Amino acid sequence: MGDMSGPYLIRGSVPLPEAELAWRFSRSSGPGGQHVNTSDSQVELRFDLARTEALPEVWKARALERLAGRLVDGVIVVRASEHRSQWRNRETAAVRLAALLAEATAPPPKPRRPTRIPRGINERRLRQKKARSETKQGRNGRNWT
């Protein structure tokens, strides 16, 4: 296989393992003139997430859980056919897979600690509501004589 532009980092210093990537090429649909009928520019990149040894176990478990809807027998598939060049589609697919894995392996956000509303703010709001209510009550015609 040809050389890609470099190791694609998932997160930190963990690279996407090139040995575990399976590439498949096919004819791309869409515009491109006669060129599109002769070249296999669409790229399908497969990565066996369930059997990989490249990711730490915690990351792998997190990714398997978050990507469960996209996995087929533990394998994630990314397709790219935006470009007319197979090489650029390979780059796009690899970057897309690395970004997908980075997002799926990210730690969950810290839980939000609820904060209390300061008493002064609440009292000010109630005072303004009361003043507004009195203004509107003053518009009532019952008090006019």
C-alpha positions as CSV (number, residue, x, y, z in Angstrom):
1,M,0.0,0.0,0.0
2,G,1.1,3.6,-0.6
3,D,2.5,5.8,2.1
4,M,-0.1,7.9,4.0
5,S,0.9,11.4,5.1
6,G,1.8,10.2,8.6
7,P,0.5,8.6,11.7
8,Y,-3.0,9.8,12.5
9,L,-3.2,10.4,16.3
10,I,-6.4,9.4,18.0
11,R,-5.8,11.1,21.3
12,G,-2.6,12.1,23.0
13,S,0.2,10.0,21.5
14,V,-1.9,7.0,20.5
15,P,-1.7,6.6,16.7
16,L,-4.2,4.9,14.4
17,P,-2.5,1.5,13.8
18,E,-1.9,1.2,10.0
19,A,-1.4,-2.6,10.3
20,E,-5.0,-3.0,11.5
21,L,-6.6,-0.9,8.8
22,A,-8.3,-2.7,5.9
23,W,-8.7,-0.7,2.7
24,R,-11.1,-1.4,-0.1
25,F,-11.5,0.6,-3.3
26,S,-14.3,0.9,-5.7
27,R,-15.6,3.2,-8.5
28,S,-17.0,6.4,-7.1
29,S,-20.3,7.7,-8.3
30,G,-21.0,11.3,-9.2
31,P,-19.3,13.7,-11.6
32,G,-15.9,13.2,-13.0
33,G,-16.2,12.6,-16.7
34,Q,-14.5,9.6,-18.3
35,H,-12.0,9.4,-15.4
36,V,-14.6,8.2,-13.0
37,N,-15.4,5.2,-15.2
38,T,-11.8,3.9,-15.1
39,S,-10.5,4.6,-11.6
40,D,-11.3,3.1,-8.2
41,S,-11.3,6.4,-6.3
42,Q,-14.0,5.6,-3.6
43,V,-12.3,4.4,-0.4
44,E,-13.8,2.2,2.3
45,L,-11.7,1.9,5.5
46,R,-12.4,-0.8,8.0
47,F,-11.1,-1.0,11.5
48,D,-11.8,-3.9,13.8
49,L,-12.4,-2.0,17.1
50,A,-13.4,-5.2,19.0
51,R,-10.1,-7.0,18.4
52,T,-7.6,-4.1,18.3
53,E,-4.7,-4.1,20.7
54,A,-3.6,-0.6,19.9
55,L,-6.1,1.1,22.2
56,P,-6.1,1.0,26.0
57,E,-8.9,-1.3,27.4
58,V,-10.7,1.7,29.0
59,W,-10.8,3.5,25.7
60,K,-11.8,0.4,23.7
61,A,-14.7,-0.3,26.1
62,R,-15.9,3.3,25.9
63,A,-15.6,3.4,22.1
64,L,-17.5,0.1,21.7
65,E,-20.3,1.4,23.9
66,R,-20.6,4.8,22.1
67,L,-20.2,3.5,18.6
68,A,-22.5,0.4,19.1
69,G,-24.9,1.7,16.5
70,R,-22.2,2.0,13.8
71,L,-20.4,-1.3,14.4
72,V,-21.0,-4.5,12.4
73,D,-19.4,-7.4,14.3
74,G,-17.1,-5.0,16.1
75,V,-15.8,-3.4,12.9
76,I,-16.3,0.2,12.1
77,V,-16.5,1.3,8.4
78,V,-15.7,4.8,7.1
79,R,-16.3,5.7,3.4
80,A,-14.9,8.6,1.5
81,S,-15.6,9.6,-2.1
82,E,-15.6,13.4,-2.1
83,H,-12.4,13.7,-4.1
84,R,-11.5,12.5,-7.5
85,S,-8.1,11.2,-6.3
86,Q,-7.9,7.9,-4.5
87,W,-5.0,9.2,-2.4
88,R,-7.0,12.2,-1.1
89,N,-10.0,10.0,-0.3
90,R,-7.7,7.7,1.6
91,E,-6.5,10.7,3.6
92,T,-10.0,11.9,4.2
93,A,-11.2,8.4,5.4
94,A,-8.2,8.0,7.8
95,V,-8.7,11.5,9.3
96,R,-12.4,10.8,9.7
97,L,-11.8,7.5,11.4
98,A,-9.2,9.1,13.8
99,A,-11.6,11.9,14.6
100,L,-14.4,9.4,15.2
101,L,-12.3,7.3,17.5
102,A,-11.0,10.4,19.3
103,E,-14.6,11.5,20.0
104,A,-15.7,8.0,21.1
105,T,-12.7,7.5,23.4
106,A,-12.9,10.9,25.1
107,P,-13.7,10.7,28.8
108,P,-17.2,11.6,29.9
109,P,-17.7,15.3,30.9
110,K,-17.6,16.1,34.6
111,P,-21.0,16.1,36.2
112,R,-22.5,19.6,36.7
113,R,-22.5,20.7,40.3
114,P,-25.8,22.5,40.9
115,T,-25.4,26.0,42.3
116,R,-27.8,28.0,44.4
117,I,-29.3,31.3,43.4
118,P,-28.1,34.0,45.8
119,R,-30.9,35.2,48.1
120,G,-30.4,38.9,47.0
121,I,-31.1,38.1,43.4
122,N,-34.3,36.2,44.2
123,E,-35.5,39.0,46.5
124,R,-34.8,41.6,43.8
125,R,-36.7,39.6,41.2
126,L,-39.7,39.3,43.6
127,R,-39.6,43.1,44.4
128,Q,-39.7,43.9,40.6
129,K,-42.6,41.5,40.1
130,K,-44.5,43.1,42.9
131,A,-43.9,46.6,41.5
132,R,-44.9,45.5,38.0
133,S,-48.1,43.9,39.4
134,E,-49.0,47.1,41.3
135,T,-48.5,49.2,38.1
136,K,-50.9,46.9,36.2
137,Q,-53.4,46.9,39.1
138,G,-53.4,50.7,39.0
139,R,-54.6,50.5,35.4
140,N,-57.7,48.7,36.5
141,G,-60.9,50.9,36.1
142,R,-62.5,49.8,39.3
143,N,-60.7,52.3,41.4
144,W,-61.7,55.3,39.2
145,T,-64.7,57.3,40.5
